[in-house]
Amino acid sequence: MRVRVRVVIMLVLCLTLGGLFVHAAVTEDKWTPYPDAADLSAGYESHVGQQLMVFGTVTETSEGEMRIRAESDGTAITLRVTETRTAVEPGGVVQVYGTLEPAQTIAAERVEVVNSSRWAEFYKYGTSAIGALGFLLLFVRYWRIDREAWTLEARDG
């Protein structure tokens, strides 16, 4: 296949991907039926009694409850999560599903730990980086790019 045809195909695919990004940004509000931190900050009382799913950083824990700081669109709100038995350190990130109650409280039906501590995120990204580096080393070891034909070729032995 000629280089011009490949460049045109690449441009069409990049434009299609860009169009999908724009579509995702425009329809973002329709993805979830749950209010986010910005909605709760603007009108908390109107959402009391509704089901809620929110991500937040744990600020403090005690027996059977925790406080989380949820953020969205630059707006933050602190919520008390009750009825939880999840072990997580302050600084960890959790996903809470439950019913919104008065006084900035969530009666949790389910709490999932996303990052149990501050170091969990570094571990997650660190292991991913090491895996990507290993893949790239093996790829370069066994494959090469033929710059005249613009194809991948297996290296000898």
Buried (B, 14 or more C-beta within 10 A) or exposed (E): EEEEEEEEEEEEEEEEEEEEEEEEEEEEEEEEEBBBBBBBBEEBEEBBEEEBBBBBBBEEBEEEBBBBEBBBEEBBBEBBBEEBEBEBBEBBBBBBBBBBBEEBBBBBBEBEBBBBBEEBBEEEEEEEEEEEEEEEEEEEEEEBEEEEEEEEEEEEE
